[in-house]
Amino acid sequence: MSDTVFPYAWNAPRPAIGGFKQADAAPGIMYMTPDGNRKRLSIAELAEADEAPDRGRAVRRRLASLPHFVRRMYAQKLEQVDRKGKQAADAWLINTFERFVLSRIDQVNEQYLPQGVMPAALLPLREQFWRLLWAGK
């Protein structure tokens, strides 16, 4: 610092808190492999990794978002098929549930959900109707 005298000690310049520090390595993530070694993946390597979407997980999420009275029967069936294995459960979800059940639910929603702007008179009721989805819990 310089030899400048400040009238009060708190006016003297101080080093910045949390100043910029150069990173030691390229940005990315560091993880531990199953054999116990540490490995770094750079952002470029992460971008190159093409992860296929898991349709089974997406359909399970759609099933979980359904109202209780609709979800209950299909969740029980999924539990039965899940006991046979994840591959059998995913096959049932995609080939049966998504193909036949979810397509019909989507058609009903498309037909009966309000299209466009909701009338002002129904706005207070919208929150109450949303709670009906969870009434069976």
C-alpha positions as CSV (number, residue, x, y, z in Angstrom):
1,M,0.0,0.0,0.0
2,S,1.1,3.6,-0.4
3,D,2.3,6.0,2.3
4,T,-0.9,8.0,2.1
5,V,-2.4,8.9,5.5
6,F,-6.1,8.6,5.7
7,P,-8.1,10.5,8.3
8,Y,-9.8,7.3,9.5
9,A,-8.5,3.8,9.4
10,W,-11.5,2.4,7.7
11,N,-10.9,4.7,4.7
12,A,-7.6,2.9,3.9
13,P,-7.8,0.6,0.8
14,R,-7.9,-3.1,1.6
15,P,-7.6,-6.2,-0.7
16,A,-10.9,-7.3,-2.2
17,I,-12.8,-10.1,-0.5
18,G,-13.5,-13.0,-2.8
19,G,-11.3,-11.6,-5.5
20,F,-10.9,-13.4,-8.8
21,K,-8.5,-16.4,-8.7
22,Q,-7.3,-18.3,-11.7
23,A,-8.6,-21.9,-11.7
24,D,-5.9,-24.6,-11.6
25,A,-7.6,-26.8,-14.2
26,A,-10.1,-26.5,-17.0
27,P,-13.7,-26.2,-15.8
28,G,-15.6,-29.4,-15.6
29,I,-16.6,-32.0,-13.0
30,M,-14.5,-34.3,-11.0
31,Y,-15.9,-37.7,-10.1
32,M,-14.8,-41.0,-8.7
33,T,-15.0,-44.1,-10.9
34,P,-16.2,-47.4,-9.4
35,D,-12.6,-48.7,-9.0
36,G,-11.8,-45.7,-6.8
37,N,-9.9,-43.4,-9.2
38,R,-10.7,-39.8,-9.6
39,K,-11.5,-38.6,-13.1
40,R,-12.1,-35.1,-14.5
41,L,-14.6,-34.5,-17.4
42,S,-14.2,-31.2,-19.1
43,I,-17.2,-29.2,-20.4
44,A,-16.3,-30.3,-24.0
45,E,-16.4,-33.9,-23.0
46,L,-19.7,-33.5,-21.3
47,A,-21.2,-31.8,-24.3
48,E,-20.0,-34.7,-26.5
49,A,-21.6,-37.3,-24.3
50,D,-24.9,-38.1,-25.9
51,E,-27.2,-39.5,-23.3
52,A,-30.3,-41.2,-24.7
53,P,-33.5,-40.1,-23.1
54,D,-35.0,-42.6,-20.7
55,R,-38.6,-43.0,-22.0
56,G,-39.5,-45.4,-19.1
57,R,-38.6,-42.7,-16.6
58,A,-40.5,-40.1,-18.4
59,V,-43.7,-42.3,-18.6
60,R,-43.3,-43.1,-14.8
61,R,-43.2,-39.3,-14.2
62,R,-46.4,-38.9,-16.3
63,L,-48.0,-41.7,-14.3
64,A,-47.1,-40.0,-11.0
65,S,-48.6,-36.7,-12.1
66,L,-52.0,-38.3,-12.8
67,P,-54.9,-37.9,-10.3
68,H,-55.0,-40.5,-7.6
69,F,-58.2,-42.2,-8.8
70,V,-56.6,-42.8,-12.2
71,R,-53.1,-43.5,-11.0
72,R,-53.9,-46.1,-8.4
73,M,-54.8,-49.0,-10.6
74,Y,-52.0,-48.4,-13.1
75,A,-49.4,-47.9,-10.3
76,Q,-50.5,-51.3,-8.8
77,K,-50.1,-53.0,-12.2
78,L,-46.7,-51.3,-12.6
79,E,-45.6,-52.7,-9.2
80,Q,-46.6,-56.2,-10.3
81,V,-44.7,-55.9,-13.6
82,D,-41.7,-54.2,-11.8
83,R,-41.2,-57.3,-9.7
84,K,-40.3,-59.2,-13.0
85,G,-37.6,-56.6,-13.7
86,K,-37.0,-53.1,-14.9
87,Q,-36.9,-54.1,-18.6
88,A,-40.3,-55.8,-18.4
89,A,-41.7,-52.8,-16.5
90,D,-40.4,-50.3,-19.1
91,A,-41.7,-52.4,-21.9
92,W,-45.2,-52.5,-20.3
93,L,-45.0,-48.7,-19.6
94,I,-44.1,-47.8,-23.2
95,N,-46.0,-50.5,-25.2
96,T,-49.2,-50.6,-23.2
97,F,-49.6,-47.7,-20.8
98,E,-48.2,-44.9,-22.9
99,R,-49.7,-46.3,-26.1
100,F,-53.2,-46.9,-24.9
101,V,-53.9,-45.2,-21.6
102,L,-51.9,-42.0,-21.8
103,S,-53.0,-41.3,-25.4
104,R,-56.6,-41.5,-24.3
105,I,-55.9,-39.2,-21.3
106,D,-54.3,-36.7,-23.6
107,Q,-57.3,-36.8,-25.9
108,V,-59.7,-36.1,-23.0
109,N,-57.5,-33.3,-21.7
110,E,-57.2,-31.8,-25.1
111,Q,-61.0,-31.9,-25.5
112,Y,-62.1,-30.6,-22.1
113,L,-59.3,-28.3,-20.9
114,P,-60.1,-24.7,-21.5
115,Q,-58.5,-23.4,-24.7
116,G,-57.1,-19.9,-24.8
117,V,-58.0,-17.4,-22.1
118,M,-60.1,-18.5,-19.1
119,P,-63.1,-16.4,-18.3
120,A,-62.6,-14.0,-15.4
121,A,-65.6,-15.6,-13.5
122,L,-63.8,-19.0,-13.4
123,L,-60.4,-17.7,-12.2
124,P,-61.2,-18.0,-8.4
125,L,-62.5,-21.6,-9.0
126,R,-59.4,-22.7,-11.0
127,E,-57.4,-23.2,-7.8
128,Q,-60.2,-25.2,-6.2
129,F,-60.4,-27.5,-9.3
130,W,-56.7,-28.0,-9.3
131,R,-57.0,-29.4,-5.7
132,L,-59.4,-32.1,-7.0
133,L,-56.4,-33.9,-8.6
134,W,-55.1,-34.6,-5.1
135,A,-58.4,-35.2,-3.4
136,G,-58.0,-39.0,-3.3
137,K,-54.8,-38.9,-1.3
